[in-house]
Structure formats: C-alpha cells, structure tokens
Amino acid sequence: MSVRSAARFLSAAAQDGQVRDRFAAVSSPEEFLQVSQCMGYTFTTAELLRLVRIKSLKNETRRLTGVWKWLRGVNWR
C-alpha cells in the first residue's frame, strides 16, 4: 500500500477520462479498491483520502467537473 501509488492514481484519473469511466458504477470503498487494484494501483482508502485532503487544503473553489467531483460520488464512510 502506498501514498505514491495513490498519487499516481489521482494523476491518471485527473488526466484520463477512461480511467474515471472504469469507476462509474463503483459505489463503495471496497469496490473502488478492487477496481484500482486491477489497474495496478495499491493503496488503502485512508491513504487516498489523506492525499486528497492534503491536495485540497488550499482549494477554496470547487469545480463541478474533474476528479474531485468524481471522488465525492463514492460513499467513503
């Protein structure tokens, strides 16, 4: 499990709609991890959420598109 792997994943998801499309039907953290592991990424939900929080700290404006909206669609709790 790795924060580096989570960072690579976020970068790929931010730039590639096909990566995001693979998660369109995902509705739980378990499913999310299964799909990401099949794609070669290894991280825990805690590592991913910590990285997202760090990258979001100084962002005051939330766009309606992009990876952040997409990540908010998963019920993480």
N, C-alpha and C positions, 0 to 999 in steps of 0.2 A: 504494500500500500504506500502511496506516495503523493505528497503535495505536488511534486514535479509532474507526475502523471496527470494530476487534476489540472494543473496549469496548461499542459499540452492539450488536454481535452477542451478546456474553455477556449483556448486559442483556435482550435479546429472548429468548434461549434460556432464561434463568433464569425468565422470567415466562410463557412461552408454550409449552405442550406441543406445539402444532402445529409450531413451529419445530424443536424437538428431534426430532419424528417424521420430519421430512424427512431426517434423518441416520441413521435406524435401520439402514439397510443399508450405511452407509459403513464401510469397514474400513481405509482408507489415508489418509495426509495429502493425497495428490493428489485423491482423491475428495472429501474434506472441503472442500478449497479450491474445487473445481468447483461443488459444491452451494452453498456460501456465496457464491460469485461470481454464480451465477444468482439469488440472493436479493438482490443489490445490495451485498454487503459485499466490501471489498477489503483484504486483509491477508495477510501471509505466515504460515507456521506458526511461524516464530521470533517474530514479533510477538505472536501469540496465546499461545504458551507463556510468553513473558516476562510478559505481562499476567496470565496465570493464576498464575504463580509469585508475582508481586507481591501479588495479591489473596489468595493462600493463606498468606502468610508467618506471620500471627498466628493462623491457624486450627489448633487442635490436635485438634479433634473432626471426624471425617469422617462425614457423613451418608450413609446408604445410598440416598438419593434426591437428586434435583436435578441441576443442570447439571454439578457436578464429577464425580459418578459417571459420568455420560454421556460427558464428555470423556475420562475414563480408559479408556473402551471402545475408543478408536481407537489403533492401533499407531503411535505417533508416530515411532518410530525404525526 
